[in-house]
Amino acid sequence: MELFKTLIISLYMLLTIVICFKNVGGESVDGLYFPPKTVTVRITNRLKDLQLDLHCKDAQSDYGFQTLRVGESWSFQFHPDPLWPTSLYFCSFTWLTDTRLHRFDIYSFRRGDRCRECDWEVHESGCCKVLGNGQLKCFDWKSIGDNNNNLGV
């Protein structure tokens, strides 16, 4: 009988925690972070007069190949797992004047990405996150050799 009571109390606590995760949806509760229900990642081509080819994916999802003209944007959405927050989405980028394949982790929970709307600009020198005040936080590329414009990630 005592084991049954312990099991019921444990299930009740687990259910309470799950409900809190579902209801909070990206808010901070007493300094704890709960992932948002949906994250939108937007990528904008800021190359100088160059078309941008890109390919984004994670371990389960592949968003296919995209082509952006200068100033054009493309976005994708995903739902982070609130119980195992380790989301990692990465993209590869290429353009005509550079034969290297440029790779970048466009969303990384471990890096500290906690945004609902994650806006990125692609520049020749790297990927830049658009911060809330309009400023940019830029990161260097992870370039992968000469690829003859093959976007295999």
PyRosetta script that sets phi, psi and omega in degrees:
from pyrosetta import init, pose_from_sequence

init()
pose = pose_from_sequence("MELFKTLIISLYMLLTIVICFKNVGGESVDGLYFPPKTVTVRITNRLKDLQLDLHCKDAQSDYGFQTLRVGESWSFQFHPDPLWPTSLYFCSFTWLTDTRLHRFDIYSFRRGDRCRECDWEVHESGCCKVLGNGQLKCFDWKSIGDNNNNLGV")
pose.set_psi(1, -40.8)
pose.set_omega(1, 179.3)
pose.set_phi(2, -62.7)
pose.set_psi(2, -38.9)
pose.set_omega(2, 177.6)
pose.set_phi(3, -62.7)
pose.set_psi(3, -39.1)
pose.set_omega(3, 178.5)
pose.set_phi(4, -63.4)
pose.set_psi(4, -42.9)
pose.set_omega(4, 178.6)
pose.set_phi(5, -63.0)
pose.set_psi(5, -43.4)
pose.set_omega(5, 179.1)
pose.set_phi(6, -62.3)
pose.set_psi(6, -41.1)
pose.set_omega(6, 178.6)
pose.set_phi(7, -64.5)
pose.set_psi(7, -44.0)
pose.set_omega(7, 179.3)
pose.set_phi(8, -62.6)
pose.set_psi(8, -44.9)
pose.set_omega(8, 179.5)
pose.set_phi(9, -63.6)
pose.set_psi(9, -42.0)
pose.set_omega(9, 178.9)
pose.set_phi(10, -63.3)
pose.set_psi(10, -43.1)
pose.set_omega(10, 177.9)
pose.set_phi(11, -64.5)
pose.set_psi(11, -40.1)
pose.set_omega(11, 178.4)
pose.set_phi(12, -62.3)
pose.set_psi(12, -43.7)
pose.set_omega(12, 179.1)
pose.set_phi(13, -64.4)
pose.set_psi(13, -42.2)
pose.set_omega(13, 178.9)
pose.set_phi(14, -63.0)
pose.set_psi(14, -43.9)
pose.set_omega(14, 178.1)
pose.set_phi(15, -61.4)
pose.set_psi(15, -41.3)
pose.set_omega(15, 178.0)
pose.set_phi(16, -61.3)
pose.set_psi(16, -44.4)
pose.set_omega(16, 179.2)
pose.set_phi(17, -62.9)
pose.set_psi(17, -44.8)
pose.set_omega(17, 179.9)
pose.set_phi(18, -61.7)
pose.set_psi(18, -42.7)
pose.set_omega(18, 178.8)
pose.set_phi(19, -63.0)
pose.set_psi(19, -40.7)
pose.set_omega(19, 177.2)
pose.set_phi(20, -61.0)
pose.set_psi(20, -43.6)
pose.set_omega(20, 177.6)
pose.set_phi(21, -59.5)
pose.set_psi(21, -44.7)
pose.set_omega(21, -177.2)
pose.set_phi(22, -67.4)
pose.set_psi(22, -38.7)
pose.set_omega(22, -175.4)
pose.set_phi(23, -80.9)
pose.set_psi(23, -28.2)
pose.set_omega(23, -175.7)
pose.set_phi(24, -75.5)
pose.set_psi(24, -47.5)
pose.set_omega(24, 174.3)
pose.set_phi(25, 53.6)
pose.set_psi(25, 57.0)
pose.set_omega(25, 172.4)
pose.set_phi(26, 100.0)
pose.set_psi(26, 2.9)
pose.set_omega(26, -178.3)
pose.set_phi(27, -94.3)
pose.set_psi(27, 166.0)
pose.set_omega(27, 176.9)
pose.set_phi(28, -99.2)
pose.set_psi(28, 131.3)
pose.set_omega(28, 178.0)
pose.set_phi(29, -121.9)
pose.set_psi(29, 112.6)
pose.set_omega(29, -178.9)
pose.set_phi(30, 50.5)
pose.set_psi(30, 42.3)
pose.set_omega(30, 177.1)
pose.set_phi(31, 82.6)
pose.set_psi(31, -7.1)
pose.set_omega(31, 177.5)
pose.set_phi(32, -88.4)
pose.set_psi(32, 143.6)
pose.set_omega(32, -179.9)
pose.set_phi(33, -103.4)
pose.set_psi(33, 130.5)
pose.set_omega(33, 173.5)
pose.set_phi(34, -113.0)
pose.set_psi(34, 130.8)
pose.set_omega(34, -177.3)
pose.set_phi(35, -62.1)
pose.set_psi(35, 150.1)
pose.set_omega(35, 176.6)
pose.set_phi(36, -67.6)
pose.set_psi(36, 160.9)
pose.set_omega(36, 179.0)
pose.set_phi(37, -67.8)
pose.set_psi(37, -40.0)
pose.set_omega(37, 179.9)
pose.set_phi(38, -136.9)
pose.set_psi(38, 136.2)
pose.set_omega(38, 175.3)
pose.set_phi(39, -114.1)
pose.set_psi(39, 133.4)
pose.set_omega(39, 174.6)
pose.set_phi(40, -111.0)
pose.set_psi(40, 124.1)
pose.set_omega(40, 176.3)
pose.set_phi(41, -107.5)
pose.set_psi(41, 121.7)
pose.set_omega(41, -179.2)
pose.set_phi(42, -116.5)
pose.set_psi(42, 130.8)
pose.set_omega(42, -178.6)
pose.set_phi(43, -118.8)
pose.set_psi(43, 127.9)
pose.set_omega(43, -179.6)
pose.set_phi(44, -118.4)
pose.set_psi(44, 135.0)
pose.set_omega(44, 178.0)
pose.set_phi(45, -79.3)
pose.set_psi(45, 113.6)
pose.set_omega(45, 175.6)
pose.set_phi(46, -116.1)
pose.set_psi(46, 23.1)
pose.set_omega(46, 174.7)
pose.set_phi(47, -69.4)
pose.set_psi(47, 154.4)
pose.set_omega(47, -179.5)
pose.set_phi(48, -83.4)
pose.set_psi(48, 103.7)
pose.set_omega(48, 176.1)
pose.set_phi(49, 58.0)
pose.set_psi(49, 32.7)
pose.set_omega(49, -179.4)
pose.set_phi(50, -130.1)
pose.set_psi(50, 137.9)
pose.set_omega(50, 173.1)
pose.set_phi(51, -72.0)
pose.set_psi(51, 140.6)
pose.set_omega(51, -179.7)
pose.set_phi(52, -110.8)
pose.set_psi(52, 129.0)
pose.set_omega(52, 173.9)
pose.set_phi(53, -107.6)
pose.set_psi(53, 134.7)
pose.set_omega(53, -178.2)
pose.set_phi(54, -142.9)
pose.set_psi(54, 160.0)
pose.set_omega(54, -179.5)
pose.set_phi(55, -147.5)
pose.set_psi(55, 117.8)
pose.set_omega(55, -177.5)
pose.set_phi(56, -119.0)
pose.set_psi(56, 145.8)
pose.set_omega(56, 177.3)
pose.set_phi(57, -167.2)
pose.set_psi(57, 173.5)
pose.set_omega(57, 168.6)
pose.set_phi(58, -133.0)
pose.set_psi(58, -165.6)
pose.set_omega(58, -176.5)
pose.set_phi(59, -65.1)
pose.set_psi(59, -28.1)
pose.set_omega(59, -177.7)
pose.set_phi(60, -109.0)
pose.set_psi(60, -28.0)
pose.set_omega(60, -173.3)
pose.set_phi(61, -116.7)
pose.set_psi(61, 141.1)
pose.set_omega(61, 175.7)
pose.set_phi(62, -126.5)
pose.set_psi(62, 117.7)
pose.set_omega(62, -176.3)
pose.set_phi(63, -89.5)
pose.set_psi(63, 5.1)
pose.set_omega(63, 174.6)
pose.set_phi(64, 75.4)
pose.set_psi(64, -177.4)
pose.set_omega(64, -178.4)
pose.set_phi(65, -88.3)
pose.set_psi(65, 138.7)
pose.set_omega(65, -179.7)
pose.set_phi(66, -129.5)
pose.set_psi(66, 151.1)
pose.set_omega(66, 175.1)
pose.set_phi(67, -127.6)
pose.set_psi(67, 128.3)
pose.set_omega(67, -179.1)
pose.set_phi(68, -122.7)
pose.set_psi(68, 131.0)
pose.set_omega(68, 170.7)
pose.set_phi(69, -78.6)
pose.set_psi(69, 168.2)
pose.set_omega(69, -179.4)
pose.set_phi(70, -56.3)
pose.set_psi(70, 129.7)
pose.set_omega(70, 178.7)
pose.set_phi(71, 85.6)
pose.set_psi(71, -12.2)
pose.set_omega(71, -179.7)
pose.set_phi(72, -79.2)
pose.set_psi(72, 151.6)
pose.set_omega(72, 179.0)
pose.set_phi(73, -123.9)
pose.set_psi(73, 156.9)
pose.set_omega(73, 173.6)
pose.set_phi(74, -142.2)
pose.set_psi(74, 147.3)
pose.set_omega(74, -179.0)
pose.set_phi(75, -140.2)
pose.set_psi(75, 160.3)
pose.set_omega(75, 172.6)
pose.set_phi(76, -140.4)
pose.set_psi(76, 160.5)
pose.set_omega(76, -179.4)
pose.set_phi(77, -125.2)
pose.set_psi(77, 153.2)
pose.set_omega(77, 174.0)
pose.set_phi(78, -151.9)
pose.set_psi(78, 165.6)
pose.set_omega(78, 179.8)
pose.set_phi(79, -114.4)
pose.set_psi(79, 109.5)
pose.set_omega(79, 179.0)
pose.set_phi(80, -65.8)
pose.set_psi(80, 148.4)
pose.set_omega(80, 176.7)
pose.set_phi(81, -80.7)
pose.set_psi(81, 114.7)
pose.set_omega(81, -176.3)
pose.set_phi(82, -70.1)
pose.set_psi(82, -22.4)
pose.set_omega(82, -177.9)
pose.set_phi(83, -90.4)
pose.set_psi(83, -18.9)
pose.set_omega(83, 179.7)
pose.set_phi(84, -138.8)
pose.set_psi(84, 73.3)
pose.set_omega(84, -170.9)
pose.set_phi(85, -77.7)
pose.set_psi(85, 82.3)
pose.set_omega(85, 178.8)
pose.set_phi(86, -129.7)
pose.set_psi(86, 28.0)
pose.set_omega(86, -175.2)
pose.set_phi(87, -54.3)
pose.set_psi(87, 134.7)
pose.set_omega(87, 176.6)
pose.set_phi(88, -143.6)
pose.set_psi(88, 116.1)
pose.set_omega(88, 174.9)
pose.set_phi(89, -118.3)
pose.set_psi(89, 133.6)
pose.set_omega(89, -178.1)
pose.set_phi(90, -129.4)
pose.set_psi(90, 154.2)
pose.set_omega(90, -178.0)
pose.set_phi(91, -132.8)
pose.set_psi(91, 153.2)
pose.set_omega(91, 170.0)
pose.set_phi(92, -117.2)
pose.set_psi(92, 145.6)
pose.set_omega(92, -174.9)
pose.set_phi(93, -132.3)
pose.set_psi(93, 146.6)
pose.set_omega(93, 174.2)
pose.set_phi(94, -151.8)
pose.set_psi(94, 155.7)
pose.set_omega(94, 175.9)
pose.set_phi(95, -151.8)
pose.set_psi(95, 165.3)
pose.set_omega(95, -167.9)
pose.set_phi(96, -60.9)
pose.set_psi(96, -35.7)
pose.set_omega(96, -173.3)
pose.set_phi(97, -86.8)
pose.set_psi(97, 4.6)
pose.set_omega(97, -179.2)
pose.set_phi(98, -140.5)
pose.set_psi(98, 120.1)
pose.set_omega(98, -174.9)
pose.set_phi(99, -85.0)
pose.set_psi(99, -4.4)
pose.set_omega(99, 179.2)
pose.set_phi(100, -79.0)
pose.set_psi(100, 152.1)
pose.set_omega(100, 172.0)
pose.set_phi(101, -91.7)
pose.set_psi(101, 118.8)
pose.set_omega(101, -178.6)
pose.set_phi(102, -96.9)
pose.set_psi(102, 125.8)
pose.set_omega(102, -178.6)
pose.set_phi(103, -114.3)
pose.set_psi(103, 144.8)
pose.set_omega(103, 178.3)
pose.set_phi(104, -152.6)
pose.set_psi(104, 138.1)
pose.set_omega(104, 173.8)
pose.set_phi(105, -80.4)
pose.set_psi(105, 100.6)
pose.set_omega(105, -172.2)
pose.set_phi(106, -74.9)
pose.set_psi(106, -25.4)
pose.set_omega(106, 173.0)
pose.set_phi(107, -143.6)
pose.set_psi(107, 121.6)
pose.set_omega(107, -179.3)
pose.set_phi(108, -138.2)
pose.set_psi(108, 111.9)
pose.set_omega(108, 178.0)
pose.set_phi(109, -58.8)
pose.set_psi(109, -39.4)
pose.set_omega(109, -178.8)
pose.set_phi(110, -66.2)
pose.set_psi(110, -30.2)
pose.set_omega(110, 178.1)
pose.set_phi(111, -73.4)
pose.set_psi(111, -20.3)
pose.set_omega(111, 179.6)
pose.set_phi(112, 111.7)
pose.set_psi(112, 10.9)
pose.set_omega(112, 177.8)
pose.set_phi(113, -67.7)
pose.set_psi(113, 120.6)
pose.set_omega(113, 179.9)
pose.set_phi(114, -136.5)
pose.set_psi(114, 35.9)
pose.set_omega(114, -173.7)
pose.set_phi(115, -96.7)
pose.set_psi(115, 151.1)
pose.set_omega(115, 170.3)
pose.set_phi(116, -86.2)
pose.set_psi(116, -39.8)
pose.set_omega(116, 176.4)
pose.set_phi(117, -117.8)
pose.set_psi(117, 106.5)
pose.set_omega(117, -178.0)
pose.set_phi(118, -105.2)
pose.set_psi(118, 105.9)
pose.set_omega(118, -178.5)
pose.set_phi(119, -100.5)
pose.set_psi(119, 128.9)
pose.set_omega(119, -179.3)
pose.set_phi(120, -126.7)
pose.set_psi(120, 145.1)
pose.set_omega(120, 172.8)
pose.set_phi(121, -116.7)
pose.set_psi(121, 136.6)
pose.set_omega(121, 178.0)
pose.set_phi(122, -100.2)
pose.set_psi(122, 120.7)
pose.set_omega(122, 177.3)
pose.set_phi(123, -118.5)
pose.set_psi(123, 164.3)
pose.set_omega(123, 178.4)
pose.set_phi(124, -58.4)
pose.set_psi(124, -34.2)
pose.set_omega(124, -175.4)
pose.set_phi(125, -84.6)
pose.set_psi(125, -15.3)
pose.set_omega(125, 179.9)
pose.set_phi(126, 159.7)
pose.set_psi(126, -174.0)
pose.set_omega(126, 178.1)
pose.set_phi(127, -96.0)
pose.set_psi(127, 137.5)
pose.set_omega(127, -179.5)
pose.set_phi(128, -122.9)
pose.set_psi(128, 128.4)
pose.set_omega(128, 176.8)
pose.set_phi(129, -84.8)
pose.set_psi(129, 131.6)
pose.set_omega(129, 177.8)
pose.set_phi(130, -85.2)
pose.set_psi(130, 116.5)
pose.set_omega(130, -178.2)
pose.set_phi(131, -83.8)
pose.set_psi(131, 167.4)
pose.set_omega(131, -176.8)
pose.set_phi(132, -57.2)
pose.set_psi(132, -29.5)
pose.set_omega(132, -179.4)
pose.set_phi(133, -90.4)
pose.set_psi(133, 8.3)
pose.set_omega(133, 179.4)
pose.set_phi(134, 87.7)
pose.set_psi(134, -8.1)
pose.set_omega(134, 177.6)
pose.set_phi(135, -77.0)
pose.set_psi(135, 162.5)
pose.set_omega(135, -179.0)
pose.set_phi(136, -109.9)
pose.set_psi(136, 140.0)
pose.set_omega(136, 170.6)
pose.set_phi(137, -115.5)
pose.set_psi(137, 109.4)
pose.set_omega(137, -171.2)
pose.set_phi(138, -99.4)
pose.set_psi(138, 147.5)
pose.set_omega(138, 180.0)
pose.set_phi(139, -126.9)
pose.set_psi(139, 145.2)
pose.set_omega(139, 178.1)
pose.set_phi(140, -73.7)
pose.set_psi(140, 156.4)
pose.set_omega(140, 176.6)
pose.set_phi(141, -72.8)
pose.set_psi(141, 155.3)
pose.set_omega(141, 164.4)
pose.set_phi(142, -104.8)
pose.set_psi(142, 90.6)
pose.set_omega(142, -175.1)
pose.set_phi(143, -83.6)
pose.set_psi(143, 141.6)
pose.set_omega(143, -176.5)
pose.set_phi(144, -121.5)
pose.set_psi(144, 91.3)
pose.set_omega(144, 172.1)
pose.set_phi(145, 44.7)
pose.set_psi(145, -162.3)
pose.set_omega(145, 177.9)
pose.set_phi(146, -96.6)
pose.set_psi(146, 124.2)
pose.set_omega(146, -173.3)
pose.set_phi(147, -120.9)
pose.set_psi(147, 1.6)
pose.set_omega(147, -177.1)
pose.set_phi(148, 50.5)
pose.set_psi(148, 43.5)
pose.set_omega(148, 178.0)
pose.set_phi(149, 60.2)
pose.set_psi(149, 31.9)
pose.set_omega(149, 172.9)
pose.set_phi(150, -92.8)
pose.set_psi(150, 123.4)
pose.set_omega(150, -173.8)
pose.set_phi(151, -92.9)
pose.set_psi(151, 26.9)
pose.set_omega(151, 179.6)
pose.set_phi(152, -64.4)
pose.set_psi(152, 124.5)
pose.set_omega(152, -179.8)
pose.set_phi(153, -94.2)
pose.dump_pdb("model.pdb")
